[in-house]
Amino acid sequence: MDMGLTGKTALVCAASKGLGRACATALAAEGVRVTITARNEDALKATAAEIADATGASVDISAGDITTEAGRMAALAVCPSPDILVNNAGGPPAGDFREWGREDWVAAVDANMIAPILLTKAVVDDMIARRFGRVVNITSYAVKRPLPSIGLSNGARAGLTGFVAGLARETVKHNVTVNNLLPGPFETDRLHENIAAVADRKGIPVDEEADLRRAGNPAGRFGDPDEFGAACLFLCSAQSGFITGQNLVLDGGETWGTF
């Protein structure tokens, strides 16, 4: 299928590794000029080179923390008016809500709700003017299946989901869609950090907890980031203009429910 994206531009946040990298790679392979962000400049440069080698595409970088105003401004200086915006940021730490104070909650909301809203605000009017735009927010399946150990993430990402539900209905008539991808257990550093935290609380080996998580998933495994990148690519494609305000769960069937 021709995704209709040749010559488009994309800003993909937190893309030096994991799911952000998978999305950037999938877009670059379809002829999109991609700008990737991350805090670690060396890792960012290495990833950009690897994506370029694998896809033949030109990949730009912006080193900085996308959850800060300075980081967002730096990214927009490199890619000021993208056709595609993939919002992504590392989730807040796992733990018990009794351990978190106001500062912890403010940091979580700032990074996982306010930052993507402000980036969207910065680019959406240009998308509307061009009559093409795709905003994809990488959130978490915990929005639909809250996990007690990641309460900071549950709350902040649910707030973003509510905001998107309204905005997506305003922009779609201009061929600008806004959707959320809700990953479950994918092979990423974030997943293994959460597994380690749970194993520590249980007092069991990390490998044992990981095996329990795999066995508890209907697919019997964790997801491959490339699978996630392919889903992101489709939501960014020319063919997805009638899909907006949706929350696509990718979790191997772990979230039970009809809807």
N, C-alpha and C positions, 0 to 999 in steps of 0.2 A: 504494500500500500504506500502510495506517495503521501507523506504527511503534509505536504504543502508548506514547508518551513524553510526551504532554501533561501538564503539571504536574510532571514530574520535574525534578530539579536536577542540574547537572553542574559539576564543576571541571575546567577545561581548562588545562593548564600550557603556558607559553611560547607564548602564543596571540596575540601582537600582530601576527604576520605568519606567512607560510609555512604549513606543514602544520597547526600548532596552530590558527591562525586559520580554516583551511578546515574543520576539525573543529567548532570552536565555531559557525561560521556554519551548518553543516548541522544541528547539534543545535537551535540557536535557531529555525531555520525549521520545526522539528517541534514547537514549543511547549515546549521545555525552557528553564528558567531557568538561564542560564549565568553562571558566574564565570570570568573569564579572568585569567591572571597573566602578568607580564613584568617585566623590570628597569626599562625606560624608561617612566616614568609618562605622559609626554606621548603617546608612541606607543600606549600602552595605552588611554588615554582616547579617542584618535582612532579606534582600532579598535573599541572598544565602541560608540561613537556610530554608526559605519558599519554594524556588524552590526545594531544596533537599528533603524536606518533601513531596512535591507534586509529585515528579517524581521518587524518589529513587536514583537519580543520585548524583555523587560527583560534587560539585561546588566550584571552587577556586575564590579568590578575589584579586584585586589589587586596592588599594585606591590611588587616584591621579587624576590630571587633564589631560585627554588624549589629550587635545589641546596643551600641553607643551611637550618639549623634555623629561623632567624628568618624566612626567606622562607616556609617551609612553615607555620609557626605563624600568620603573617599571613594566608595564604590560607585556612587552616582557620577562622580567626576570622570571615572573611566567608562562607565556605561550610562549616560545621562537619560536616555529615553528608550529603554528596552521594549521589545515586542512581547517578551515573556519574562515574568518575574517568578522565581521559585524561592519562596521564603522558607528559611530553615535556620535553626539555632539549636545548640546543645541544650538538652533539658536540665532542669535544676536537680540537685542531688536527692537521692532517695533517703528515707528516714521516717521517723515518727513525728506527727504534727505537733506533739508536745515539745519537741526540740526546736521548733521554728518560731522566731520572733517576727515583728513587723518588717524588719529589714529583709528577711528571707523572702517574705511574700512579695514585697515591692520589687525585689530583684527578679523573681520568677515572672511576675506580671509584665515587668518592663521588657524582659528578654523574649518571652513566648507569646505575648499578646500585643503590647504597644509597639514594639519594634517592627513586626510585620505590617501592622496597620499604617505606621508612618511611611514605610517604604512603598506600600501600595498607594497611599495618598500622593507620594512624590511622582508616581509614573502613570497613574490611571487616566488622567485627563489627556495626556498625549496619546495613549492607546485609543481612547474614545475618538479623538480627532482623526486618527488614522483608520478607524473602524476595524481594528484588529488588536486584540490583547488577550493574554492568558496569564492569570495569576494562580499559582498553585502553592498552597501552604502545606508544608510537611508538619503534621501534628502528631497524633498518637492514637492507637485504638483505645487507649485508656479514656478518651472522650466518651466512648460508648460503653466501655468495660472498665470502669475505674479500678485501679489497683491501690490498695491501702498504702503501699510503701512509697508511692510517688504522688502524694497528695498535692505538692506544689505544682507539678506538671498537670495533674487533673484539673485543678482550678484555673490556672492561667490559660491552658489550651481550650477549655470549655468556653472561656470568655471570648477568645478569638473566633471560635465556631459560631457563637451567637452573632457577633458583628458581621461575619461573612454572609450569614443567612440573609441579612437585609441588603447589604451592598450588592450581592450577586444578582438580585432582582432588578436593580437600578441600571446596571451596566450592560446586561445581556442584549438589550435592543441595539446596542452599538457594536455588537460582535466582540464584546469584552466579557470574558467569563472568569469567575472566581470559584475555585473548588479547593477542597481539602483532601489530602492523602493521609490516611490513618494507618501507619505501619504497626504491625504486631511484632513478633520476635524475628528480627532479621539479624544476620551475622554481622554485627557492628560492635565497636568498642563500647558504645552506650549499653547495649544489651548485656554484655559480659560484666560491665561495672555493676549493673543492677542485680545480676545473678550473684555476683560476689557479695554484695551487701545483704541479700536475702540469706545466702549461705552462712554468712557471719552471724546473723541474728539467730539462725536455727542451730548453729554450732556444728555444721556438717561440711564436708569438703565441697569446694566449688564445682568440681567435675560431677559430683553426685547431684547437686542442685541443677546443673545444666542438663543432665540426663533426665531428671524428673520433668523439666520444662519441655524437652523434646517429646518425651513419652505422652505428656498431657496435651499435645497439639494433635488435632485430627490428621494433619499431614505427616506426623512423626518426625518432623525436622524443623529447623529454622529456615527462614526465607533467604534467598540469594539476592543481594542488592541489585543485580542486573534485572531481576524480575520487577523490582520497584521502579527502576529507571524506565523500563518499557511502559509501565502504567502512567508515569509522569509524562512521557513523550506523547502518548495518545491524548491526554487531557490538554496538552499544549498544541495539538495538531489543528489544521484547518477543518478537519471533520468533526471536531468536538464542540462546535459553536452552539449546539442545542443542549449542552450539559452545563449547568451552572448551579451554584449553591449546594453542591452535593458533598457527601462525606464518604469516600471510597475506602473501605476497610480492606487491608491486605494482611491477613493473619493466619492463613492456612485453615480457616474455619474455626479458630479458637473462640471467637465471639459468638455465642449462641443466640439465635433469634431469627425471626422471619424477615425483619426489616433491618 
